[in-house]
Amino acid sequence: MNNFSDNYSACLTDYGDLLTVEDLAHIFMVSKKTIYKEMKSGKFGKPIQIGRAYLVPKVYIISRFFTAL
């Protein structure tokens, strides 16, 4: 991985294995509304739904957005 990926992957160590909408909004520096729109469009794969909460595995985010091309 390159330095950019290493820095962001290291920052994700502060989060649990499942990321909430709030976590994703903080990581990507956007609003929760934007995260919900992106979830609906499939950008975060198929989130896990527990009750009304949507959770995305951290492994998916790291492999999809923070790995070297």
N, C-alpha and C positions, 0 to 999 in steps of 0.2 A: 504494500500500500504506500501511497505517497504521503508526504507530510500533512497535507490538507486533510486527508482521510483519517490519519492517525489522530490529529487534534480533535476532530469532531467525534470520532469513536470514543476517545478518552472522555470527552465531556458527557457522553451518554452513560457512563458508569454511575452517575449520580441517580439514575432512574432505575426502576424495577424492571423485571423481565417483560411485563405488559405495560404499554404506554397508554395513558388516558388521552382524551381529546385535549385536555389542558396541557398535558406534557408535550404533545405534538405541536400545539400552538406556541408554546415557549421555545421549543427546539427550532422550529422553522420561522419564528418571529412573525406570525400572522395571527389573525383572530380565530376564535373557536368556530365562528360561522364559516370561515374559509376552510377549516379542517373538515367540517361536516360536508361542505360542497365537494371537496376533494375525495372524501370517503365515498360519497354517492357516485362519483365518476369512476371510481375504482383505482385511484392513485395509490392507496394503501392496501391493496389486495382485498381480501374478505375479512373485515374486522370481526373479532369475537364479541358477541353481544351477551351481556349478563344483565338482565333486567333492562333498564333504560341506558345503561352505560356501554360504550363501545371501547374495546381495547385492541391494540395492535401489538403483536410481538416485536420486541426490540430487535431481535435477530433479523426480521424482515426489513426494518428501517435501515439497519446497518448495511445489509447486503444490497438493498435497492438504491440507496442514496449516498452511501459513504464508502463505497469500494472503488478501487482504481478501475478505470475503463480499459 
